Amino acid sequence: MAKGKSRIHRPLLSGDTRATMDCLRALGVSLDEGSEEGSGEGSETIDVDSPGITGWKKPDAPLNAGN
């Protein structure tokens, strides 16, 4: 995962996606769900701010990817 900020437009927010997001948060990645102003329904976004893979922290507990 790249270091820095990215925005994901119209992500599929399924159980697998949310489990992956939880794992990334446990590693120190910031993920903020929102919506694009004035874009109407179905215009969700996720803002990602990552320290990069070399900046990830050790999780406090085992990661659960839901599998």
N, C-alpha and C positions, 0 to 999 in steps of 0.2 A: 504494500500500500504506500502510495506516495506521501511525502511530507507536505503539509499545507491544507488549504481549504478547497472544497469542491461542493457543488450542488447537484443533487440527483433530482431530475424532474420526473414526475409521475411514476414513482416506484411501485412495484407490486408488493403490497404490505401483507404478506402471508405469514403463517406460523414460522416457516423456515427463515424468511427474511428477518422477522423480529428476533428469532433465536440468534441469528448471526449478528444482528445489531447489539444484542445483549453481550455477546462474546467480545465484540469490538470495544464496547464501553468498559468492560472489565479489564481490557488491555490499555485503557487510557485514551481511547479515541472519543471525541465529542461528536454526538449525533443529535441534531435538533430537527424534529418534524415540524413542518409548517405548511403554508399554502401561498401560492403566488397571488398577490393582490390583483383583483379585477379579472382573474382568469376563469372564474366560474368553477362549477363542481368538477371533481376529478383532476384538479391541478395541484395535487400534493407535491411537496418537496421534502428532501432531507438534506440539511446542511451538515457536511462532514468536515471536521478539523482534526487532522491526525499529526502526531509528532513523527510519523514515519516508522517503518517497521523496526528500525534500530532504536527508536525512542519509546517503544511500547514498554509498559511496566509488567511486572509479574502479577498475575491475578491473585486475589485473596483466597479464591476457592477454585476447584476444577471448573473448566469451561463446559457448559452444557449447550450443545448445538441442537438439542431436541431430537436426536436420532437414537 
